[in-house]
Amino acid sequence: MIHLFKILIFSILVLSNNTGFGQVNIDNEIIADLIRSEFKSSPNDTIFNRKGQIKQIHISKRPDILLVNETETYLFDTDVDSLDMFRKNGLSKLDSECYLDFIEKNKSKIHVDTISYFQGTIKYLERDELKKIFKEGGWDNYHRTFGFKPFVKVSRPGLNGDKTRAFIYFSSSTDELGGAGFYLVLEKVQGSWTVIESMLAWIS
């Protein structure tokens, strides 16, 4: 009996360490839907000549990204920024529940779980690994290591009471002058989280 109890405890510990999100499955669901919608494969493009014959076929490209596997937390100054500021700058559908939950959740970090059903390639990058690359040679070193793959960062999403709307931060960068960050409002539509509003936070 004691042996079976030990096996059960061990199994629970292994599962909790491997699922990544565990108690925050909805965070993972929102982040996964966002990543899949922002980075999609381009379709095949067939070019015809004047006689209607196929001249060339551009093969579809699958996205190839780096995803920082820990959420962002330092996002805005709540003493300066406010719900009204976000609403006035394009996020009219951001409600106070999402906003306050966003602030509370992003006091702590979580590890980003595997993005399933992604139609491309994702390398999950440790934050310390990214810092080391930039410390040892900036963007030149980044490009030597990863080419021009975008590296992506996300926050934890803030949710409203009935978990049908979310507020999240998202950024993507490929170069010193090739990046942008956004605050997004998402809504659950037919089982998927869809961006309904966006606000530019920064651009380079």
Buried (B, 14 or more C-beta within 10 A) or exposed (E): EEEEEEEEEEEEEEEEEEBBBEEBEBBBBBBBBBBBEBBBEEEEEEEEEEEEEEEEEEEEEEBBBBBBBBBBBEBBEEEEBEBEEBBEBBBEBBBEBBBBBBBEBBEEBBEBBBBEEBEBEBEBBEBEEBEEBEEEEEBEBBBEBBEEBBBBBBBBBBBBEEBEBBBBBBBBBBEEEEBEBBBBBBBBEEEBBEBBBBBEBEEE
